[in-house]
């Protein structure tokens, strides 16, 4: 199809330049949106009529897709896996393996969605770019359903079908807009919120409306300028990226309609060099990101201009070779002519891919490649709890502000409020609550008590909703677990949240606020890995004296707040981690932290006595007059706890 390879070239160039030189072309990621429109158009223009009449079966359609997409895709996965095994450390290899396992099933977009935002540490994920392939393959399954629907309703006219598809596109865009306000990463990665872009392409492929040759040059240039504007005038920090996507998609549609009526090559879009880049665009797209990502991880810093340029040159050569010796021969049946052999090859590669993924995941990123002491450190930095509430729980209860972390239904439940530090401790508290017949819940939002009212995501309205739901769930106890920075200055905000809302209700019987855990580079396994691998100086042992000095503002503020209400207790974790003034990096050789301030499962277990005392206080339900605060109990029993700890 005339002009389309040139359009592909613009799209892939935008993506490659954005990934290699993000500061120079901050909106280049929009090239993927251009690809989506092109994909919907080309598939429809090439196959729709034959699929509708039955002259091409759906089986044949999907096999043709396999021949077009699978061979070079499998090659890139194989080469990337070998390179990752040889060049990247266990933490990144395990992360890589989680996405690798999803590749044969084209579910990697869901995996990346569960791992976080697209723009959050993207260079540590060598297969991140394959999210768009997953979306496209999922779309092909829906396309098959569209064909079955059209075959069953033979009286359905093309204009009516286009109208129905337009409604789907509008619904998808509306979902994109609504979801992006709540969860931008969901609107980015999921098919339902991307479907409108592909459907625009389908509608273009079905439409037979043609513009006169007098108008098409203006239409083409308007479209090209729109695409370029979307690329250069926006970046990943734009408030609502749907505006950028709409500009790019409509610009793509305009160019497609302009070149569709051409009988001769376009001087720009069909220029030989540009058309060739478009022809190898799939291979270029597949190769570029693993090369850039693995090089960045291996070097340990962002690529320089020279290094990024070298990565693009290597990408080009890999793409040329794979296009010539893999893509074209397999697609034209010069290699693997039999469809049965093709499917067998795909199946074997899928088994090997999943097998390698399982091996790397089960061995914490193949830590067996390292000496035992290093292997222990690499394993430790991976021992972290899953983020927040389980995904299925959030999907099943989208309007709930909390999820239950054990199976107990009681009349005096616990709610854990806080940030990622609460994530690390919720399982311990839930287990202890289970043993005392107390239900334990965790807020779905990563909000600290002293942050409510300071941002829309953690607004006072959200806190009010949390408290209202707490009443319905018989929650009468709150445990606040947060990372407090040095020089804590949030006493006023915390006091306002407590006195104005949380403790303004007699239904809350206990409020436990945990001081920050001892935190310092000394606790970080990565620091000790660098000591071993790079010969750096060992970090100085962190002490209780330093802890109290670093957190004097926090300790004073919490003690002041404690004096305002008898229901408040302060939990001090430091005596459980630090012994005889020296804080412990490990317990029996296993690190207590997975970074400089998050406890590992080993470190979490050290706090069992502290939370056992707190839950015992809840279970015994003392009156205000009888109440003994946990902070006092900690001091009284500290010596005994230290003797019991390993």
C-alpha positions as CSV (number, residue, x, y, z in Angstrom):
1,X,0.0,0.0,0.0
2,X,1.5,3.3,-1.2
3,X,2.7,5.7,1.5
4,X,2.1,3.4,4.5
5,X,5.7,2.3,4.8
6,X,6.8,5.9,5.1
7,X,4.2,6.4,7.8
8,X,5.6,3.4,9.6
9,X,9.1,4.9,9.3
10,X,7.9,8.1,11.0
11,X,6.3,6.1,13.8
12,X,9.2,3.8,14.5
13,X,11.8,6.6,14.2
14,X,9.8,8.6,16.9
15,X,9.8,5.6,19.3
16,X,13.5,4.8,18.7
17,X,14.7,8.4,19.1
18,X,12.5,8.9,22.2
19,X,14.0,5.8,23.8
20,X,17.6,6.6,22.8
21,X,17.5,10.4,23.4
22,X,14.4,11.0,25.7
23,X,15.3,14.6,26.4
24,X,15.6,15.4,22.7
25,X,12.2,13.9,21.7
26,X,10.1,13.6,24.8
27,X,6.8,12.8,23.0
28,X,8.2,10.1,20.7
29,X,6.4,7.3,22.5
30,X,3.2,8.5,20.7
31,X,4.6,6.6,17.7
32,X,3.0,3.4,19.1
33,X,-0.4,5.1,18.8
34,X,0.3,5.7,15.1
35,X,1.1,2.0,14.8
36,X,-2.2,1.0,16.4
37,X,-4.2,3.0,13.8
38,X,-2.1,1.6,11.0
39,X,-2.5,-1.9,12.2
40,X,-6.3,-1.7,12.4
41,X,-6.4,-0.2,8.9
42,X,-4.0,-2.6,7.2
43,X,-5.6,-5.7,8.7
44,X,-9.1,-4.5,7.6
45,X,-8.0,-3.4,4.1
46,X,-6.1,-6.7,3.5
47,X,-8.3,-9.3,5.1
48,X,-11.8,-8.1,6.0
49,X,-13.6,-8.8,2.7
50,X,-12.1,-12.2,2.3
51,X,-12.8,-13.1,5.9
52,X,-16.4,-11.9,5.6
53,X,-17.1,-14.0,2.5
54,X,-15.2,-17.0,3.9
55,X,-12.7,-17.2,1.1
56,X,-10.1,-16.8,3.9
57,X,-10.8,-18.7,7.1
58,X,-10.1,-17.4,10.5
59,X,-7.5,-20.2,10.9
60,X,-5.7,-19.1,7.8
61,X,-5.9,-15.5,9.1
62,X,-4.3,-16.3,12.4
63,X,-1.6,-18.5,10.8
64,X,-0.7,-15.6,8.5
65,X,-0.4,-13.4,11.6
66,X,1.9,-16.0,13.1
67,X,4.0,-16.1,10.0
68,X,4.2,-12.3,10.0
69,X,4.9,-11.7,13.7
70,X,6.2,-14.8,15.5
71,X,9.5,-15.8,13.9
72,X,11.5,-12.6,14.5
73,X,9.7,-12.1,17.8
74,X,10.9,-15.5,19.0
75,X,14.4,-14.8,17.8
76,X,14.5,-11.5,19.8
77,X,13.2,-13.2,22.9
78,X,15.8,-15.9,22.7
79,X,18.7,-13.5,22.1
80,X,17.5,-11.1,24.8
81,X,17.1,-14.0,27.3
82,X,20.7,-15.2,26.8
83,X,22.0,-11.6,27.0
84,X,20.0,-10.9,30.2
85,X,21.3,-14.1,31.8
86,X,24.9,-13.2,31.0
87,X,24.8,-9.5,31.6
88,X,22.2,-8.4,34.2
89,X,22.0,-9.0,38.0
90,X,19.5,-11.2,39.7
91,X,17.1,-8.5,40.7
92,X,16.6,-7.3,37.2
93,X,16.8,-10.9,35.8
94,X,13.9,-12.0,38.0
95,X,11.9,-8.9,37.0
96,X,12.7,-9.7,33.3
97,X,11.6,-13.3,33.8
98,X,8.1,-12.3,35.1
99,X,7.4,-10.5,31.8
100,X,9.2,-13.3,29.8
101,X,6.8,-15.9,31.1
102,X,3.8,-13.9,29.8
103,X,5.2,-13.5,26.3
104,X,3.9,-16.7,24.7
105,X,0.4,-15.9,25.9
106,X,0.6,-12.2,24.9
107,X,-0.3,-11.1,28.5
108,X,2.8,-9.1,29.1
109,X,0.9,-5.8,29.1
110,X,-0.9,-7.1,32.2
111,X,2.4,-8.0,33.9
112,X,3.9,-4.6,33.2
113,X,0.7,-3.0,34.5
114,X,1.0,-4.9,37.7
115,X,4.7,-3.9,38.0
116,X,4.0,-0.1,37.8
117,X,3.9,2.9,35.5
118,X,5.4,2.7,32.0
119,X,7.6,5.7,32.8
120,X,8.8,4.3,36.2
121,X,12.3,2.7,35.8
122,X,11.6,1.6,32.3
123,X,15.2,1.0,31.4
124,X,15.3,-1.9,33.9
125,X,12.7,-3.8,31.9
126,X,14.3,-5.2,28.6
127,X,10.9,-6.4,27.3
128,X,8.8,-3.4,28.3
129,X,8.2,-2.4,24.7
130,X,6.4,-5.7,24.0
131,X,3.3,-4.5,25.9
132,X,2.1,-3.0,22.6
133,X,2.4,-6.4,20.8
134,X,0.2,-7.9,23.5
135,X,-2.4,-5.3,23.0
136,X,-2.3,-5.9,19.3
137,X,-2.6,-9.7,19.6
138,X,-5.5,-9.3,22.0
139,X,-7.1,-7.1,19.4
140,X,-6.7,-9.8,16.7
141,X,-8.8,-12.1,18.9
142,X,-11.5,-9.5,19.1
143,X,-11.2,-9.0,15.4
144,X,-12.1,-12.7,14.9
145,X,-15.2,-12.1,17.0
146,X,-16.1,-9.2,14.7
147,X,-15.8,-11.4,11.6
148,X,-18.0,-14.0,13.2
149,X,-20.6,-11.4,14.0
150,X,-20.5,-10.0,10.5
151,X,-20.9,-13.4,9.0
152,X,-24.0,-14.1,11.1
153,X,-25.6,-10.8,10.2
154,X,-25.2,-10.8,6.4
155,X,-27.7,-8.0,6.0
156,X,-25.5,-5.6,8.0
157,X,-24.4,-2.8,5.7
158,X,-20.9,-1.4,5.9
159,X,-22.1,2.2,6.9
160,X,-24.1,0.7,9.8
161,X,-21.1,-1.4,10.8
162,X,-18.9,1.7,10.8
163,X,-21.5,3.5,13.0
164,X,-21.5,0.6,15.5
165,X,-17.7,0.6,15.6
166,X,-17.7,4.4,16.1
167,X,-19.8,3.8,19.2
168,X,-17.3,1.3,20.5
169,X,-14.5,3.7,19.8
170,X,-16.3,6.5,21.7
171,X,-16.9,4.1,24.6
172,X,-13.3,3.0,24.6
173,X,-12.1,6.6,24.6
174,X,-14.5,7.6,27.4
175,X,-13.1,4.7,29.4
176,X,-9.6,5.9,28.6
177,X,-10.4,9.3,29.9
178,X,-12.1,8.1,33.1
179,X,-9.6,5.5,33.9
180,X,-6.6,7.8,33.3
181,X,-7.9,10.1,36.0
182,X,-7.8,7.3,38.6
183,X,-5.0,5.0,37.3
184,X,-2.9,6.3,34.3
185,X,-1.0,3.1,34.1
186,X,-4.3,1.1,33.5
187,X,-5.4,3.4,30.7
188,X,-1.9,3.0,29.2
189,X,-1.5,-0.8,29.2
190,X,-5.0,-2.3,28.9
191,X,-6.7,-3.1,25.6
192,X,-10.2,-1.7,26.5
193,X,-8.7,1.8,26.9
194,X,-6.5,1.4,23.8
195,X,-9.2,-0.2,21.5
196,X,-10.4,3.2,20.1
197,X,-7.1,3.7,18.3
198,X,-7.2,0.3,16.6
199,X,-10.9,0.8,15.8
200,X,-10.2,4.1,14.1
201,X,-8.0,2.1,11.7
202,X,-10.7,-0.5,11.2
203,X,-13.2,2.2,10.3
204,X,-10.8,3.7,7.8
205,X,-10.3,0.3,6.3
206,X,-14.0,-0.2,5.9
207,X,-14.7,3.3,4.6
208,X,-14.8,3.8,0.8
209,X,-15.0,7.6,1.0
210,X,-12.4,9.1,-1.2
211,X,-11.1,12.6,-1.4
212,X,-10.2,14.3,-4.7
213,X,-6.6,14.5,-5.7
214,X,-6.8,18.3,-5.3
215,X,-7.5,18.0,-1.6
216,X,-5.3,15.0,-0.7
217,X,-2.0,16.9,-0.7
218,X,-3.3,19.3,1.9
219,X,-4.9,16.4,3.9
220,X,-1.6,14.6,3.9
221,X,0.4,17.6,5.1
222,X,-2.1,18.4,7.8
223,X,-1.9,14.9,9.0
224,X,1.9,14.8,9.0
225,X,2.1,18.1,10.9
226,X,-0.5,16.8,13.4
227,X,1.7,13.7,14.0
228,X,4.8,15.8,14.4
229,X,3.1,18.2,16.7
230,X,2.0,15.3,18.9
231,X,5.5,14.1,19.0
232,X,7.4,17.3,19.8
233,X,4.8,19.3,21.8
234,X,4.0,16.8,24.5
235,X,5.8,14.6,26.9
236,X,5.1,11.8,29.5
237,X,4.3,14.4,32.2
238,X,1.4,15.9,30.2
239,X,-1.8,16.0,32.3
240,X,-4.1,14.0,30.0
241,X,-2.2,12.2,27.3
242,X,-5.4,11.5,25.5
243,X,-5.2,14.9,23.8
244,X,-1.8,13.9,22.4
245,X,-3.1,10.5,21.3
246,X,-6.1,12.0,19.6
247,X,-4.0,14.5,17.6
248,X,-1.6,11.7,16.5
249,X,-4.4,9.3,15.6
250,X,-6.5,11.8,13.6
251,X,-3.3,12.9,11.9
252,X,-2.6,9.3,11.0
253,X,-6.1,8.9,9.7
254,X,-5.7,12.0,7.5
255,X,-2.5,10.7,6.0
256,X,-4.0,7.3,5.4
257,X,-7.0,8.7,3.5
258,X,-4.7,11.0,1.6
259,X,-2.4,8.3,0.3
260,X,-5.2,5.8,-0.3
261,X,-6.2,7.4,-3.6
262,X,-2.7,7.7,-5.0
263,X,-1.9,5.8,-8.1
264,X,1.8,6.7,-8.0
265,X,4.4,6.7,-5.2
266,X,4.5,9.7,-2.9
267,X,7.7,11.7,-3.1
268,X,8.2,11.8,0.7
269,X,6.5,8.7,2.1
270,X,7.6,6.4,-0.7
271,X,11.1,7.7,-0.9
272,X,13.2,4.5,-1.1
273,X,15.2,5.0,2.1
274,X,12.1,5.9,4.1
275,X,10.0,3.1,2.6
276,X,12.8,0.6,3.6
277,X,12.8,1.8,7.2
278,X,9.1,1.3,7.2
279,X,9.5,-2.3,5.9
280,X,11.9,-3.2,8.6
281,X,10.1,-1.2,11.3
282,X,8.8,-4.3,13.1
283,X,12.3,-5.7,13.5
284,X,13.6,-2.3,14.4
285,X,11.0,-2.0,17.1
286,X,11.7,-5.4,18.5
287,X,15.4,-5.1,18.7
288,X,15.9,-1.5,19.9
289,X,14.7,-1.6,23.5
290,X,16.4,-4.8,24.7
291,X,19.7,-3.4,23.3
292,X,19.2,0.0,25.0
293,X,17.9,-1.5,28.3
294,X,20.5,-4.2,28.8
295,X,23.3,-1.9,27.9
296,X,22.0,0.6,30.5
297,X,21.7,-2.0,33.2
298,X,25.1,-3.4,32.4
299,X,26.9,0.0,32.4
300,X,25.0,1.1,35.5
301,X,24.0,4.5,34.2
302,X,22.1,6.3,31.4
303,X,23.7,5.9,28.0
304,X,25.8,8.8,26.7
305,X,24.9,10.3,23.3
306,X,27.7,8.2,21.7
307,X,26.6,5.0,23.5
308,X,22.9,5.6,22.6
309,X,23.9,6.2,19.0
310,X,25.9,3.0,18.9
311,X,22.9,1.2,20.3
312,X,20.8,2.5,17.4
313,X,23.4,1.4,14.9
314,X,23.4,-2.1,16.4
315,X,19.6,-2.1,16.3
316,X,19.7,-1.2,12.6
317,X,22.1,-4.0,11.7
318,X,20.1,-6.6,13.8
319,X,16.9,-5.4,12.1
320,X,18.3,-5.7,8.6
321,X,19.6,-9.2,9.2
322,X,16.4,-10.5,10.9
323,X,14.2,-8.9,8.2
324,X,16.3,-10.5,5.4
325,X,17.0,-13.9,6.9
326,X,14.0,-14.5,9.2
327,X,11.0,-12.2,8.5
328,X,10.8,-12.4,4.7
329,X,11.8,-16.1,4.2
330,X,9.3,-17.4,6.8
331,X,6.5,-15.1,5.6
332,X,7.0,-16.1,2.0
333,X,7.3,-19.8,3.0
334,X,10.9,-20.1,1.7
335,X,11.6,-21.3,5.3
336,X,9.3,-23.4,7.4
337,X,6.8,-23.9,4.5
338,X,4.6,-26.2,6.5
339,X,2.1,-24.6,8.8
340,X,2.2,-27.6,11.1
341,X,6.0,-27.2,11.5
342,X,5.5,-23.5,12.1
343,X,3.0,-24.1,14.9
344,X,5.2,-26.8,16.4
345,X,8.2,-24.4,16.4
346,X,6.1,-21.8,18.1
347,X,4.9,-24.3,20.7
348,X,8.4,-25.5,21.4
349,X,9.7,-21.9,21.8
350,X,6.8,-21.2,24.2
351,X,7.7,-24.2,26.4
352,X,11.4,-23.2,26.5
353,X,10.4,-19.5,27.2
354,X,8.2,-20.4,30.1
355,X,10.7,-23.0,31.4
356,X,13.5,-20.4,31.4
357,X,11.2,-18.0,33.2
358,X,10.3,-20.4,35.9
359,X,13.9,-21.3,36.5
360,X,15.0,-17.7,36.9
361,X,12.0,-16.8,39.1
362,X,12.5,-19.8,41.4
363,X,16.2,-19.1,41.8
364,X,15.7,-15.4,42.5
365,X,17.2,-14.4,39.2
366,X,19.7,-17.2,38.9
367,X,21.6,-16.2,42.1
368,X,23.5,-19.5,41.7
369,X,25.8,-17.6,39.3
370,X,27.3,-15.9,42.3
371,X,29.2,-17.0,45.5
372,X,27.0,-17.9,48.4
373,X,27.5,-14.6,50.3
374,X,26.6,-12.5,47.3
375,X,23.8,-14.8,46.4
376,X,22.3,-14.2,49.8
377,X,22.5,-10.4,49.3
378,X,20.9,-10.6,45.9
379,X,18.1,-12.8,47.2
380,X,17.5,-10.4,50.1
381,X,16.9,-7.4,47.9
382,X,14.1,-9.3,46.2
383,X,12.2,-10.4,49.3
384,X,9.4,-7.8,49.4
385,X,5.7,-8.0,49.8
386,X,3.3,-7.7,46.8
387,X,2.1,-4.2,46.3
388,X,-1.0,-3.3,48.3
389,X,-4.2,-5.3,48.1
390,X,-4.4,-8.2,45.7
391,X,-5.4,-7.2,42.2
392,X,-8.4,-9.4,42.0
393,X,-9.7,-8.0,45.3
394,X,-9.4,-4.5,43.9
395,X,-11.2,-5.5,40.7
396,X,-14.0,-7.2,42.5
397,X,-14.5,-4.3,44.9
398,X,-13.4,-1.2,42.9
399,X,-15.1,1.3,45.2
400,X,-13.8,-0.1,48.4
401,X,-11.0,1.9,50.2
402,X,-9.6,-1.2,51.9
403,X,-9.2,-5.0,51.6
404,X,-9.1,-7.7,54.3
405,X,-5.8,-9.4,54.9
406,X,-7.0,-12.3,57.0
407,X,-10.2,-14.4,57.2
408,X,-11.6,-13.3,60.6
409,X,-14.9,-11.5,61.1
410,X,-15.0,-9.9,64.5
411,X,-16.5,-6.9,66.3
412,X,-13.2,-5.1,66.9
413,X,-11.2,-5.2,63.7
414,X,-7.9,-3.4,62.8
415,X,-7.2,-1.1,59.9
416,X,-3.6,-0.6,58.7
417,X,-3.0,2.8,57.2
418,X,0.2,3.9,55.5
419,X,2.7,3.6,52.7
420,X,4.9,0.8,51.4
421,X,6.1,0.2,54.9
422,X,2.6,-0.8,55.8
423,X,2.7,-3.2,52.9
424,X,5.7,-5.0,54.4
425,X,4.1,-5.5,57.8
426,X,0.4,-6.2,56.9
427,X,0.9,-10.0,56.6
428,X,2.6,-10.2,60.1
429,X,-0.2,-8.2,61.7
430,X,-2.9,-10.2,59.8
431,X,-1.4,-13.5,61.0
432,X,-1.2,-12.3,64.6
433,X,-4.8,-11.0,64.3
434,X,-5.9,-14.4,63.0
435,X,-4.5,-16.0,66.1
436,X,-6.4,-13.6,68.3
437,X,-9.7,-13.7,66.3
438,X,-9.3,-10.1,65.1
439,X,-9.9,-9.1,61.5
440,X,-7.2,-7.1,59.8
441,X,-7.7,-4.7,56.9
442,X,-5.3,-2.6,54.8
443,X,-6.2,0.6,53.0
444,X,-5.9,0.3,49.2
445,X,-4.4,3.8,48.8
446,X,-0.8,4.5,49.6
447,X,-1.6,7.4,52.0
448,X,0.0,8.3,55.3
449,X,-2.1,9.9,58.1
450,X,-0.1,13.1,58.0
451,X,-0.6,13.4,54.2
452,X,-4.4,13.4,54.1
453,X,-5.7,16.7,52.9
454,X,-2.4,17.6,51.1
455,X,-3.2,16.0,47.7
456,X,-6.2,14.9,45.7
457,X,-5.3,11.2,45.9
458,X,-5.1,11.5,49.7
459,X,-7.8,14.1,50.3
460,X,-9.9,14.7,53.4
461,X,-12.8,13.3,51.5
462,X,-10.9,10.0,51.0
463,X,-10.1,9.9,54.7
464,X,-13.8,10.4,55.5
465,X,-14.7,7.6,53.1
466,X,-12.1,5.4,54.8
467,X,-13.6,6.1,58.2
468,X,-17.2,5.6,57.0
469,X,-16.3,2.2,55.6
470,X,-14.4,1.4,58.8
471,X,-17.7,1.8,60.7
472,X,-19.5,-0.6,58.4
473,X,-16.7,-3.2,58.9
474,X,-16.6,-2.9,62.7
475,X,-13.1,-1.4,62.6
476,X,-12.3,0.1,66.0
477,X,-8.5,0.1,65.9
478,X,-6.1,1.8,63.5
479,X,-2.4,1.0,63.0
480,X,-0.4,3.8,61.2
481,X,2.8,2.7,59.6
482,X,4.8,5.2,57.5
483,X,8.2,6.2,56.4
484,X,8.9,9.5,58.2
485,X,11.8,11.5,56.7
486,X,14.5,13.0,58.8
487,X,13.5,16.4,60.3
488,X,9.9,15.4,60.4
489,X,7.7,18.5,60.1
490,X,4.2,17.0,59.7
491,X,3.1,17.2,63.3
492,X,0.5,19.8,62.5
493,X,-1.0,17.9,59.6
494,X,-1.0,14.6,61.6
495,X,-2.6,16.3,64.6
496,X,-5.3,17.8,62.4
497,X,-6.1,14.4,60.8
498,X,-6.3,12.8,64.2
499,X,-8.2,15.4,66.2
500,X,-10.4,16.6,63.3
501,X,-11.5,13.2,61.9
502,X,-9.9,10.0,63.0
503,X,-10.4,10.4,66.8
504,X,-13.4,12.6,66.5
505,X,-15.4,9.4,66.7
506,X,-15.8,7.4,69.9
507,X,-15.9,4.2,67.7
508,X,-12.1,4.2,67.5
509,X,-10.8,2.5,70.6
510,X,-7.0,2.4,69.8
511,X,-4.7,4.2,67.5
512,X,-1.2,2.9,67.2
513,X,1.5,5.0,65.4
514,X,4.7,3.3,64.6
515,X,7.9,5.3,64.6
516,X,10.0,4.9,61.5
517,X,12.3,1.9,61.4
518,X,16.0,2.6,61.6
519,X,17.1,3.5,58.1
520,X,20.5,4.1,56.6
521,X,22.6,2.9,53.6
522,X,24.2,0.5,56.1
523,X,21.0,-1.7,55.9
524,X,20.9,-1.8,52.1
525,X,22.0,-5.2,50.6
526,X,22.8,-3.3,47.4
527,X,25.4,-1.3,49.3
528,X,27.1,-4.5,50.5
529,X,26.9,-6.0,47.0
530,X,28.8,-3.0,45.7
531,X,31.3,-3.5,48.6
532,X,31.9,-7.0,47.4
533,X,31.8,-6.4,43.6
534,X,33.4,-3.0,43.3
535,X,35.7,-3.0,46.3
536,X,34.0,0.0,47.9
537,X,34.4,0.9,51.6
538,X,32.2,-0.9,54.0
539,X,29.4,1.3,55.5
540,X,29.7,2.3,59.1
541,X,27.5,0.4,61.6
542,X,24.4,2.3,62.4
543,X,23.7,2.9,66.1
544,X,20.7,3.7,68.3
545,X,22.4,7.0,69.1
546,X,22.3,7.9,65.4
547,X,18.7,6.7,65.1
548,X,17.5,9.0,68.0
549,X,19.5,11.9,66.6
550,X,18.1,11.4,63.0
551,X,14.6,11.2,64.3
552,X,14.5,13.6,67.3
553,X,11.8,15.8,65.7
554,X,9.7,12.8,64.9
555,X,10.0,11.2,68.4
556,X,9.2,14.5,70.1
557,X,6.2,15.1,67.8
558,X,4.7,11.7,68.3
559,X,5.2,11.9,72.1
560,X,3.4,15.3,72.0
561,X,0.6,13.9,70.0
562,X,0.3,10.9,72.3
563,X,-0.4,13.2,75.2
564,X,-3.5,14.6,73.5
565,X,-5.6,11.4,73.6
566,X,-5.4,8.3,75.8
567,X,-6.3,6.1,72.9
568,X,-3.0,6.8,71.1
569,X,0.0,4.5,71.6
570,X,3.4,4.8,70.0
571,X,5.2,1.7,68.7
572,X,9.0,1.9,68.7
573,X,10.6,-0.7,66.4
574,X,14.2,0.4,67.1
575,X,14.9,-1.8,70.2
576,X,13.9,-4.9,68.2
577,X,16.4,-4.1,65.4
578,X,19.2,-2.6,67.4
579,X,20.9,-4.4,70.3
580,X,23.4,-2.8,72.8
581,X,23.3,0.4,70.7
582,X,24.3,-1.3,67.5
583,X,21.7,-1.9,64.8
584,X,21.9,-5.3,63.1
585,X,22.3,-5.6,59.3
586,X,21.3,-9.3,59.4
587,X,19.9,-12.1,61.5
588,X,21.8,-15.4,61.3
589,X,23.4,-14.2,58.0
590,X,20.1,-13.2,56.4
591,X,19.7,-9.4,55.8
592,X,17.0,-7.6,57.8
593,X,16.2,-5.2,55.0
594,X,15.8,-5.3,51.2
595,X,16.8,-1.7,50.7
596,X,17.9,1.1,53.0
597,X,14.6,1.5,54.8
598,X,12.2,-1.4,54.0
599,X,12.3,-4.6,56.2
600,X,12.8,-7.9,54.6
601,X,10.7,-10.9,55.8
602,X,13.5,-11.7,58.2
603,X,13.5,-8.1,59.6
604,X,9.7,-8.2,59.8
605,X,9.8,-11.2,62.1
606,X,11.9,-9.2,64.5
607,X,8.9,-7.0,65.2
608,X,6.6,-9.9,66.1
609,X,6.8,-9.2,69.9
610,X,5.9,-5.6,69.4
611,X,2.8,-6.2,67.3
612,X,1.9,-9.2,69.5
613,X,1.8,-6.8,72.5
614,X,-0.3,-4.3,70.5
615,X,-2.9,-6.9,69.4
616,X,-3.0,-8.4,72.9
617,X,-3.9,-4.9,74.1
618,X,-6.8,-4.8,71.6
619,X,-7.9,-8.4,72.4
620,X,-8.0,-7.7,76.1
621,X,-10.0,-4.4,75.5
622,X,-8.9,-2.6,78.7
623,X,-10.7,0.5,79.7
624,X,-9.1,3.9,79.4
625,X,-8.3,3.9,83.2
626,X,-6.7,0.4,83.0
627,X,-4.9,1.0,79.8
628,X,-1.1,0.5,79.6
629,X,0.4,1.9,76.5
630,X,2.4,-0.3,74.2
631,X,5.3,2.1,74.3
632,X,5.6,1.6,78.1
633,X,5.3,-2.1,77.7
634,X,8.1,-2.0,75.2
635,X,10.4,-0.3,77.6
636,X,9.5,-2.7,80.4
637,X,10.0,-5.9,78.4
638,X,12.8,-4.7,76.1
639,X,15.5,-6.6,78.0
640,X,13.6,-9.8,77.8
641,X,12.8,-9.4,74.1
642,X,16.5,-8.8,73.3
643,X,17.5,-12.0,75.2
644,X,15.0,-14.0,73.1
645,X,16.1,-12.5,69.7
646,X,18.7,-14.4,67.7
